[in-house]
Amino acid sequence: MTLGARVLYLAHLAEVPRLASEGPVLYSIWKIRHGYPLYESPFAPFFPVTLYNFLSYETYAAAFRAFGVTDAWTPVAGRVVTAAFGVAGALLQYLAARELLGARGDRRLIVLLTIVTWTGTVLPGSWTLAIRPDVGAVALDLAGICGVLRVLRAPRVLGAREGLERPKRLPAGASGGLIAAGLMFYGAWAFKQSHVVVAGTTAVYLLVWRRSWREAALVAAPFVLGVAVTLAIGGPIYRQNIIDAPALSPLLSLYAWFGARTIALPEAPFWAATAIAMAALLADPRAMTERSLRVFGVDLVYPLLLTLAAGAAAVPMLAKAGSAINHAIELKVCAALVTAGVLGGARMRGRAVDALVAAAAAVALLSHVSRATAERGLLEGGVRGTDPSAASRRATAETIARLPRPVYAEDELYALPWIANGNAYPAIIPDYQVYHAAKDAGVLSDTTEAMVARGVFGSLAVADTSPLVSLARQSGYELIEVVPQVTDRPIAILRRR
């Protein structure tokens, strides 16, 4: 219900309050559509940074081009594209669970788990509507996982000692399936460069648990080759944007703790099922596959390894300054596959397991109800079109559009080219996390403060508490208006004399 309300809210207007980093993303897509370079130096004025990999921007730009979306409507259209990736991710989640459980899987259970996985108010939450590459990258990873599970789903035969043993050779035509999975994993990386865990874990699983160099190479080769060629062709400016600029942000343990605390209760059933699988399989690491087949009736080693690896990778990603819980979406979808195996396992549905998962589900339900209650007022206003912030943002955007250019606007959505810059290039939309990290590291060739002091900007639209206000007034700018905002600080409008 909360997700549906969010969809209706966002469908009403293009001027909704921004989600994380949407301004720089929209500007990068705008540059592609207008023939300007996607990647520019993030350390030179006006500090444009394209933080993510090329395929996500190109995909959004192609979708906008195909449907004739105007620049002003890209904030709404971008959310529709992301929502489409969310639908694709849910479908692939269902198909992957079907491949994992095989004929014994309960379709109703799989459908329910898919819905719970992809409509959570926390994960993926509003990220399924954010103009960012996260959901598309997760969907591509799921496509690769589904392909691997399809190849690995071969009939088991009785073994002499262990009772159950997997076949040693791939079935006919499976090589192409593993190569396709590797390409899907490359596609996920080409959407967002942090998506390397699933590809790496899959190769390790095939090498160590399947004991097959060939299978591991079929998955790893297209992924590694694609990454290497892309990095080489992309050049130094490309690598500055997707590697050097993100690496400047420090790791803070408090951020990781906050992220873990945020997702712990709402997603409790998935963590409970993962704990059950770990307890059953890790009791004898040398016979994890055999134990999984005996206890659950399905081989949960691969999805469990994916979950553990995604969890380990999520910790430093959550700890990075400026990060958010979107880095745990991949963890949740992998844990959802483990949950499907635990609940759908034909050989283990004892009272203890049911009681533990039911208790976790009750905790999650209470958490979701609490969150929905807290958001009720905002969502009702958005759905009904009565949210006062909408009218306020429209009026502020109209004011900024009339200012002398170039305009420096702190709010990244007010700074978009069609609002602040007459739809001209270049726009001034720095990523503030990267900007301040680069400034602290001393790698900037100039600074915003120095440009304000030199009178580079025709006007400024900044929070009334910003230190740029006093600096601008000392540097010859005049304060002409203070525009009230409903949810943010009032915006001070300054114009160069």
C-alpha positions, 0 to 999 in steps of 0.5 A: 500500500505504501509503495502504491501511494508513493507511485501515485505521489510521484506520478502527480508532479515532476518537482517532487523532493529529490532522492539521492544524487538524482540531479547529477544523474539527470544532468548526465542523461541530459548531456547524452541526449544533447550531444555533450560528453558523458564523462568530464573531469570531476575536479575542474569547474563546474565539477560535473561528476558522472558517478556511475557506469555508462550503460545506465545513463545510455539506457535511460537516454534511449528510453526517453528518446524512444518515447519522445520525453521532453527534458522537463518531464525526465524526472517523472519519466526516469522514475517510470523507467526505474519502476520497469526495472523493478518489475523486471527484477521481480519477474526474474526473482520469481523465475530464479526461485522456480529454477532453484526449487524445481518442480517441487516448488510451491508457486504460491509461496514463490509469488508471495516471496517475490511480492514481499521482496520487491514491495518492501517499504524499506528495501527496495522501498523508494529506490524502485522509483529513484532515477539511479542505476541500483534497481537495473543493476540488481535486475541484471544480476538476477538475470545472470543468477537465473541463468546459472541456476537453470544450468545447474538444475540437473537431475541428482543421482544416488552416490555410493557414500554420500547418498546424493551427488551432483553430475560432473558434466554440463548438459548439452547447450549449458555452456552458452547459458553460463556465457550468457550469465557472465554477460548479464553480470557484465551488464550489471557492472556496466550499470553500476560499477560496484556490482562485482560480488555476484559475478565473483561469487558465482565463479568461486562457487563453480570452481570450488563447489562444482570443482569445474575450471571450465564452468567458472571460466565460462562465467568469469571470462566474458565478465572480466574481459568486458570490464577490462576492455571497458576500463581501457577504452573509457580512458582516464577521465572515465576512470576518474569519474567511476573509480577515483571520485567515489574512492575519495569518500571516507568509510565511517563505521557509524554509517554502516551501523545506521544502515544495518539498523535500518534494514534489520527489523523490516527484513527480519524474515529474510535474515531468519531464513538465512540464519536457518540455512547457515546453521544447517549447512555450515555445520559441516563445510565439507559437505554443504551440498549434501547436507542441503539436499538432505535437509531442504531437498534443494541445493542452497549452497549457491544462493547462500554463498551469494547472500553471505558475499553480498552481506560482506560487501554491503558493510563497507558500501554502507559505511561510505560517507554519503551512501544509503541502504540501496547498497543492501538491495542485492543482499535482500534479493539473494537472501530471498532466494535462500528464504524460498529454499528454506520455506519451500524445502520439501524435507524440512518444515518443522515447528521450530523453523515455522515458529522462527520465520513467523516471529520474524514476519511479525516483527517485520509487519510491525516495522512496516506498519510503523513506517507507513503510519509515520509517512501517512500524512506526506503520502496522503497529501501527495496522492491527493495532490495537496502536498504544499511542497509541490506548489512551493517547488514549482514557484521557486523553480520559476523564480530561479529560471528568471535569474541572470546566468550562470546560476549556482543553485545548491538544490540539485534539481533546481540546478537542472539545465532546463530550470536554471540555465535556459537548457544550455550547456554547461549546467552547474550541478556538482555532487556535493559529497564528491566535491567536498571530499575532493576539496578536502583531498586538495585535488580540485583545480578551483573551488565554488567559494573562489568562483563566488568571490571572483563573481563568476556566477550571475546569481546564486540560489542557496540556503539562507544559512549557507556560508556562501551568502555572506561571501557573496554579499562581500563579493558584490552580490546583492540579496534580492529575495528569500524564498520560503520552502515547506520542508527545507531551509528558505532559499536566499536569492543573490544577484551580481551587481 
